[in-house]
Amino acid sequence: MRICSLLPSSTEILFALGLEDDVLGVTHECDYPPEARNKRVVVRSRLPQTASSAEIDRLVREFTDRGESIYRVDAEALREIDPDLIITQDLCHVCAASPEDLAAALTVLPQSPKVLSLNPHSLADVWNDICAVGAATGRQVEAQTLVKELKEKVSSVQRAVEPFLRDGARPRIACLEWLNPPYCGGHWVPEMVALAGGNDVLGRAGEPSFRVESQQVIDAKPDVIVIMPCGFNLEQTMEEISRTTFPPAWQHLPAVKQGRIFATDANSYFSRPGPRLADGLAILARAFHPQVDYTNVPSGAMQLAAHSC
């Protein structure tokens, strides 16, 4: 089977199902597993790779106002690959190419490929999407096995934090999916916060992220702040924090005074609706409940010193 994956998350899923030899086309953002970087790029972003969050926000608004996509599909590359299956999404037209971006390119293909469009809003949706990819590629058994393993990871985190929640106390959590302007975490992130033993004071489970005012974050008085800019790795997140001016009242937040601010590798563990969300859940649980003894937690977050931002 010849497959083109227009999503970093679906590329991860395909590799996890043992289909790495069938994946012939990917996006410029498909960087995991590392072998994915060797695949032919068929989709690129029109945004500068070194842009700050404020500049990205401005450019996205300009593209949107003009009715233009921020992605460019390489129709010639698709024609040469002549895929049997294309995986795309219709969840967020900022995060990845959409079916509309693909439509014109499909007209030049020698045959009409099957197009699988993913649209997850929750962890259950992500697990279902893994099964959908498995069904579309003849890897149903492998997909079911993978989902079972991921659900067990989630359950193990829940069991670990449960003893600390018996009195009903949950730390107040603010997840920031963007810094300039600030956005709260959306879709599966508030659900992950709850499963990890926290109380998301900004986001709404199953709903998209939305812009918040700095005063809303201050009024929420979070005990823990998790900074997870969509599409940023840990290094980029740290750089973005360093060039962000936070309001003076920020210094009085419980999270800031106690040094419970975490910069994360959002790209790997929170932004992409793929298998590594289960690892992201463990990262959150360790940040919320450091007294719990966890094993096999990836180093996807960095705790910042008190008053460091």
C-alpha positions in Angstrom: 0.0 0.0 0.0 1.2 3.5 -0.8 0.3 6.0 1.9 0.7 9.7 2.3 0.3 11.0 5.8 -0.6 14.7 6.0 -0.5 14.7 9.8 2.5 14.2 12.2 0.1 12.3 14.5 -1.0 9.9 11.8 2.6 9.3 10.8 3.4 8.3 14.3 0.4 6.0 14.3 1.4 4.4 11.0 4.9 3.7 12.2 3.6 2.3 15.5 1.5 -0.1 13.4 4.5 -1.3 11.5 3.7 0.5 8.3 6.9 2.5 7.9 7.7 1.0 4.5 4.2 1.9 3.2 4.5 5.6 4.2 5.8 7.3 1.1 4.8 10.9 1.7 4.7 13.1 4.9 4.6 16.7 6.0 7.5 18.9 6.9 6.6 18.5 10.5 6.6 14.7 10.6 9.7 14.2 12.8 8.7 11.2 14.9 9.9 8.5 14.9 13.2 10.0 13.5 13.0 7.7 10.5 10.0 9.7 9.3 12.3 12.6 8.4 13.6 10.4 5.5 10.3 10.3 3.8 9.3 12.6 0.9 7.7 15.8 2.0 4.4 16.5 0.2 3.1 19.3 2.5 4.9 22.4 3.8 3.8 25.4 5.9 3.9 28.9 4.5 4.9 30.2 7.9 8.5 31.0 8.8 10.0 28.3 11.0 11.7 30.7 13.3 8.7 33.0 13.9 7.6 33.9 17.4 4.2 33.1 18.7 3.1 36.7 18.2 4.3 36.7 14.6 2.7 33.3 13.9 -0.6 34.6 15.4 -0.5 37.7 13.2 0.4 35.7 10.0 -2.3 33.1 10.6 -4.9 35.9 11.0 -3.7 37.5 7.7 -3.9 34.3 5.8 -7.4 33.6 7.2 -8.6 37.1 6.4 -7.5 36.6 2.8 -9.2 33.2 2.7 -5.8 31.5 2.1 -4.4 28.3 3.6 -1.2 28.4 5.5 -0.2 25.1 3.9 1.1 24.3 0.4 0.5 20.8 -1.0 3.0 19.5 -3.5 0.7 18.2 -6.2 3.5 16.9 -8.3 4.9 14.9 -5.5 1.5 13.4 -4.8 1.1 12.5 -8.5 4.4 10.7 -8.6 3.7 8.8 -5.4 0.1 8.0 -6.7 -1.1 7.0 -3.2 -3.7 4.4 -2.4 -4.5 6.1 1.0 -4.2 9.7 2.1 -4.7 10.6 5.8 -5.6 14.1 6.6 -7.7 16.0 9.3 -10.5 18.5 9.7 -9.9 19.4 13.3 -7.7 22.5 13.0 -6.7 24.3 9.8 -3.8 25.9 11.6 -2.3 22.7 12.9 -2.2 20.7 9.6 -3.4 20.6 6.0 -7.2 20.1 5.6 -9.3 18.3 3.0 -9.8 21.7 1.3 -6.0 22.0 0.9 -5.9 18.6 -0.6 -8.8 19.0 -3.0 -7.0 20.6 -5.9 -4.1 18.2 -5.7 -6.4 15.2 -6.0 -7.5 16.3 -9.4 -4.1 15.5 -10.9 -3.7 12.0 -9.5 -3.8 9.0 -11.8 -6.3 7.3 -9.5 -8.7 8.4 -6.8 -7.1 7.4 -3.5 -9.0 6.7 -0.3 -9.0 9.7 2.0 -9.2 9.2 5.7 -10.0 12.4 7.6 -9.4 12.4 11.4 -11.2 14.7 13.8 -10.5 13.8 17.4 -11.7 15.9 20.4 -10.9 13.5 23.2 -8.6 10.7 24.2 -11.3 8.2 23.2 -11.5 9.8 19.8 -7.7 9.5 19.4 -7.9 5.8 20.3 -10.7 5.3 17.8 -8.7 7.1 15.2 -5.9 4.6 15.7 -8.4 1.8 15.1 -9.6 3.6 12.0 -6.1 3.8 10.6 -5.7 0.1 11.4 -8.9 -0.7 9.6 -7.9 1.4 6.5 -4.5 -0.4 6.3 -5.4 -3.9 7.2 -3.7 -3.6 10.6 -6.8 -4.0 12.8 -5.1 -6.4 15.3 -2.0 -4.3 15.7 -4.2 -1.2 16.2 -6.3 -2.9 18.9 -3.2 -4.1 20.6 -1.7 -0.6 20.6 -4.9 1.0 21.9 -5.0 -1.6 24.7 -1.5 -0.7 25.7 -2.2 3.0 25.7 -5.4 2.6 27.8 -3.4 0.6 30.3 -0.8 3.5 30.5 -3.7 5.9 31.3 -5.1 3.5 33.9 -1.7 3.1 35.6 -1.5 6.9 36.0 -5.0 7.1 37.4 -4.2 4.4 39.9 -1.0 6.2 41.0 -2.7 9.5 41.7 -5.9 8.1 43.2 -4.6 7.9 46.8 -3.8 11.6 46.7 -7.3 12.6 45.6 -9.4 10.8 48.2 -10.0 14.0 50.2 -11.2 15.7 47.0 -8.3 18.1 46.8 -7.0 18.6 43.3 -4.3 21.3 42.4 -5.6 24.1 40.2 -4.0 23.8 36.8 -3.7 26.4 34.0 -2.5 25.0 30.7 -1.4 27.6 28.2 -1.4 26.4 24.6 -0.1 29.7 23.3 1.6 32.6 25.0 1.2 35.6 22.8 -1.7 36.0 22.8 -2.5 33.5 25.6 -4.7 30.6 24.8 -5.8 27.8 27.1 -5.4 24.1 26.3 -8.3 22.5 24.5 -9.8 19.3 23.2 -8.1 16.4 25.1 -5.9 18.5 27.3 -8.5 19.3 30.0 -9.4 15.6 30.1 -5.7 14.8 30.5 -5.4 17.2 33.4 -8.4 15.6 35.1 -7.0 12.1 34.6 -3.6 13.2 36.0 -5.3 14.4 39.2 -5.7 18.1 38.5 -8.5 20.7 38.0 -8.2 22.6 34.8 -9.3 26.2 35.7 -9.3 27.5 32.1 -10.0 24.9 29.4 -13.1 22.9 28.6 -12.9 19.2 27.9 -13.6 18.3 24.3 -13.8 21.9 23.1 -11.1 23.8 21.1 -8.6 26.0 22.8 -9.6 29.6 23.0 -8.0 33.0 23.8 -7.9 34.1 27.4 -6.8 37.4 28.9 -3.9 37.5 31.2 -6.2 38.7 34.0 -8.2 35.5 33.6 -5.1 33.5 34.4 -4.4 35.7 37.3 -7.9 35.5 38.7 -7.9 31.7 38.4 -5.0 31.5 40.9 -3.5 28.3 39.5 -1.3 26.1 41.7 0.5 24.8 38.6 1.0 26.4 35.2 1.9 24.1 32.3 3.2 26.0 29.2 2.6 23.9 26.1 2.6 26.1 22.9 1.0 24.1 20.1 3.7 22.7 17.7 6.6 23.8 19.9 9.3 21.4 21.3 10.9 22.0 24.7 13.7 24.2 23.3 11.2 26.4 21.4 9.0 26.7 24.4 11.8 27.8 26.6 12.8 30.4 24.0 9.3 31.7 23.8 9.0 32.0 27.6 12.3 34.0 27.6 10.9 36.6 25.2 7.4 36.9 26.7 6.6 39.8 29.1 4.3 38.6 31.8 2.2 41.0 33.8 3.5 42.1 37.3 0.6 40.4 39.0 1.9 37.1 37.6 4.5 37.1 40.3 1.8 36.7 43.0 0.3 33.5 41.6 0.7 30.4 43.8 2.3 28.6 40.9 4.9 31.3 40.3 5.7 31.8 44.0 6.1 28.0 44.5 8.1 27.5 41.3 5.5 25.2 39.9 5.7 26.3 36.3 6.5 23.7 33.7 7.7 24.3 30.1 6.9 21.3 28.0 7.7 19.5 24.7 4.1 20.1 23.5 4.9 18.9 20.0 5.6 15.4 21.3 3.2 15.0 24.2 0.3 17.3 24.0 -0.4 19.0 20.6 -0.5 15.9 18.4 -3.4 13.5 18.9 -1.3 10.3 18.7 0.1 7.5 20.9 2.4 9.8 22.9 -0.5 11.5 24.6 -0.4 8.6 27.1 3.2 9.7 27.9 2.0 13.3 28.2 -0.5 12.2 30.8 2.3 10.7 32.9 4.3 14.0 32.5 1.3 16.0 33.9 0.8 13.6 36.8 4.4 13.9 37.9 4.1 17.7 37.6 0.9 17.8 39.7 1.9 15.1 42.2 5.7 14.9 42.5 5.3 12.8 45.6 4.1 9.8 43.6 6.7 7.3 42.5 6.3 7.0 38.7 8.4 4.9 36.3 9.1 5.4 32.6 8.1 9.1 32.5 9.7 10.8 29.5 11.7 14.0 30.1 9.2 16.1 28.3 8.9 18.9 30.8 11.2 21.3 32.6 10.3 22.9 35.9 11.2 26.6 36.0 12.6 28.3 39.1 10.4 30.5 41.2 10.0 34.0 39.7 11.8 32.9 36.5 9.1 34.4 34.4 
